[in-house]
């Protein structure tokens, strides 16, 4: 897993090859499904802030600090 990954195609940390797999994020031991970007070395995730949008139509995000554990989900 890369140290930093984003789901936004406009981001320099976007990686389509990694996102082609089912990536899961554990943040502070809890499964998160609304993560837009993460950084393992700096210990933070960006999560969406409800349904709010910025002036360009992108979801508003909040940076939250804590231990980040990305992993590939098992295919069932």
Secondary structure, 3 states (H helix, E strand, C coil): CCCEEECCCCCCCECHHHHCCCEEEEECCEEECCEEEEECCCCEEEEEEEEEECCCCCEEEEEEECCEEEEECCCC
